[in-house]
């Protein structure tokens, strides 16, 4: 997995964590 994608996932995970849903859609995306 490219570093860019990894960073994107990390950013999305951090954002979703603050929103309240971390693995609700994160797992489906990955």
MOPAC internal coordinates of N, CA, C and O (Angstrom, degrees):
PM7 1SCF
backbone

  N    0.0000 0     0.00 0     0.00 0    0    0    0
  C    1.4725 1     0.00 0     0.00 0    1    0    0
  C    1.5208 1   109.12 1     0.00 0    2    1    0
  O    1.2310 1   120.14 1   -55.93 1    3    2    1
  N    1.3307 1   117.33 1   124.07 1    3    2    1
  C    1.4697 1   122.10 1  -179.87 1    5    3    2
  C    1.5222 1   111.78 1   -57.21 1    6    5    3
  O    1.2310 1   120.98 1   -26.46 1    7    6    5
  N    1.3166 1   115.72 1   153.54 1    7    6    5
  C    1.4704 1   120.17 1  -179.59 1    9    7    6
  C    1.5303 1   110.00 1   -63.19 1   10    9    7
  O    1.2310 1   120.73 1   143.81 1   11   10    9
  N    1.3201 1   116.21 1   -36.19 1   11   10    9
  C    1.4685 1   119.56 1  -178.94 1   13   11   10
  C    1.5248 1   110.74 1   -59.91 1   14   13   11
  O    1.2310 1   121.12 1   134.94 1   15   14   13
  N    1.3232 1   115.46 1   -45.06 1   15   14   13
  C    1.4688 1   119.51 1   179.81 1   17   15   14
  C    1.5192 1   110.12 1   -65.17 1   18   17   15
  O    1.2310 1   120.94 1   137.70 1   19   18   17
  N    1.3215 1   115.80 1   -42.30 1   19   18   17
  C    1.4690 1   120.04 1   179.96 1   21   19   18
  C    1.5218 1   109.96 1   -59.54 1   22   21   19
  O    1.2310 1   120.90 1   136.33 1   23   22   21
  N    1.3210 1   115.88 1   -43.67 1   23   22   21
  C    1.4698 1   119.39 1   179.49 1   25   23   22
  C    1.5237 1   110.34 1   -65.02 1   26   25   23
  O    1.2310 1   120.84 1   141.89 1   27   26   25
  N    1.3063 1   115.99 1   -38.11 1   27   26   25
  C    1.4738 1   120.12 1   179.32 1   29   27   26
  C    1.5221 1   109.91 1   -62.44 1   30   29   27
  O    1.2310 1   121.22 1   133.53 1   31   30   29
  N    1.3214 1   115.26 1   -46.47 1   31   30   29
  C    1.4680 1   119.55 1  -179.60 1   33   31   30
  C    1.5197 1   110.08 1   -62.34 1   34   33   31
  O    1.2310 1   121.02 1   138.38 1   35   34   33
  N    1.3249 1   115.66 1   -41.62 1   35   34   33
  C    1.4695 1   119.65 1   179.80 1   37   35   34
  C    1.5236 1   110.26 1   -61.39 1   38   37   35
  O    1.2310 1   120.64 1   135.59 1   39   38   37
  N    1.3276 1   116.39 1   -44.41 1   39   38   37
  C    1.4664 1   120.22 1  -179.92 1   41   39   38
  C    1.5261 1   110.29 1   -63.53 1   42   41   39
  O    1.2310 1   121.11 1   134.93 1   43   42   41
  N    1.3266 1   115.49 1   -45.07 1   43   42   41
  C    1.4630 1   119.18 1  -179.69 1   45   43   42
  C    1.5202 1   110.40 1   -62.54 1   46   45   43
  O    1.2310 1   120.97 1   137.66 1   47   46   45
  N    1.3406 1   115.74 1   -42.34 1   47   46   45
  C    1.4714 1   119.47 1  -179.46 1   49   47   46
  C    1.5206 1   109.88 1   -63.64 1   50   49   47
  O    1.2310 1   120.20 1   138.08 1   51   50   49
  N    1.3230 1   117.23 1   -41.92 1   51   50   49
  C    1.4667 1   120.33 1   179.97 1   53   51   50
  C    1.5265 1   109.90 1   -63.33 1   54   53   51
  O    1.2310 1   120.67 1   137.59 1   55   54   53
  N    1.3116 1   116.33 1   -42.41 1   55   54   53
  C    1.4683 1   120.38 1  -179.05 1   57   55   54
  C    1.5232 1   110.05 1   -65.96 1   58   57   55
  O    1.2310 1   120.22 1   132.47 1   59   58   57
  N    1.3207 1   117.19 1   -47.53 1   59   58   57
  C    1.4635 1   120.66 1  -178.75 1   61   59   58
  C    1.5228 1   110.49 1   -63.23 1   62   61   59
  O    1.2310 1   120.39 1   145.34 1   63   62   61
  N    1.3280 1   116.86 1   -34.66 1   63   62   61
  C    1.4621 1   120.26 1   179.20 1   65   63   62
  C    1.5250 1   109.79 1   -60.44 1   66   65   63
  O    1.2310 1   120.61 1   139.66 1   67   66   65
  N    1.3198 1   116.44 1   -40.34 1   67   66   65
  C    1.4598 1   120.28 1  -179.33 1   69   67   66
  C    1.5272 1   109.92 1   -73.01 1   70   69   67
  O    1.2310 1   120.40 1   149.63 1   71   70   69
  N    1.3269 1   116.84 1   -30.37 1   71   70   69
  C    1.4642 1   120.44 1  -179.30 1   73   71   70
  C    1.5216 1   110.91 1   -74.13 1   74   73   71
  O    1.2310 1   120.45 1   147.18 1   75   74   73
  N    1.3280 1   116.74 1   -32.82 1   75   74   73
  C    1.4528 1   119.60 1   178.36 1   77   75   74
  C    1.5197 1   111.70 1   128.51 1   78   77   75
  O    1.2310 1   119.71 1   154.07 1   79   78   77
  N    1.3231 1   118.17 1   -25.93 1   79   78   77
  C    1.4601 1   120.26 1   179.91 1   81   79   78
  C    1.5265 1   109.12 1  -112.69 1   82   81   79
  O    1.2310 1   121.24 1   -69.89 1   83   82   81
  N    1.3304 1   115.23 1   110.11 1   83   82   81
  C    1.4615 1   119.13 1  -177.34 1   85   83   82
  C    1.5249 1   111.48 1   -97.12 1   86   85   83
  O    1.2310 1   119.94 1   127.55 1   87   86   85
  N    1.3244 1   117.73 1   -52.45 1   87   86   85
  C    1.4658 1   120.58 1  -176.97 1   89   87   86
  C    1.5265 1   111.85 1  -106.80 1   90   89   87
  O    1.2310 1   120.81 1  -170.41 1   91   90   89
  N    1.3310 1   116.05 1     9.59 1   91   90   89
  C    1.4547 1   119.24 1  -179.28 1   93   91   90
  C    1.5252 1   110.73 1   -64.57 1   94   93   91
  O    1.2310 1   121.16 1   135.49 1   95   94   93
  N    1.3338 1   115.39 1   -44.51 1   95   94   93
  C    1.4666 1   119.64 1  -179.76 1   97   95   94
  C    1.5281 1   111.13 1  -121.95 1   98   97   95
  O    1.2310 1   120.54 1   166.48 1   99   98   97
  N    1.3201 1   116.58 1   -13.52 1   99   98   97
  C    1.4577 1   120.12 1  -179.05 1  101   99   98
  C    1.5148 1   111.38 1   -63.16 1  102  101   99
  O    1.2310 1   120.61 1   140.67 1  103  102  101
  N    1.3352 1   116.44 1   -39.33 1  103  102  101
  C    1.4552 1   120.01 1  -178.61 1  105  103  102
  C    1.5287 1   110.19 1   -68.29 1  106  105  103
  O    1.2310 1   120.28 1   140.39 1  107  106  105
  N    1.3224 1   117.07 1   -39.61 1  107  106  105
  C    1.4553 1   120.26 1  -178.71 1  109  107  106
  C    1.5257 1   110.55 1   -67.82 1  110  109  107
  O    1.2310 1   120.71 1   148.17 1  111  110  109
  N    1.3335 1   116.24 1   -31.83 1  111  110  109
  C    1.4524 1   120.07 1   179.90 1  113  111  110
  C    1.5242 1   110.91 1   -70.38 1  114  113  111
  O    1.2310 1   121.05 1   143.06 1  115  114  113
  N    1.3144 1   115.59 1   -36.94 1  115  114  113
  C    1.4515 1   120.05 1  -179.32 1  117  115  114
  C    1.5100 1   108.02 1   -93.04 1  118  117  115
  O    1.2310 1   120.10 1   180.00 1  119  118  117

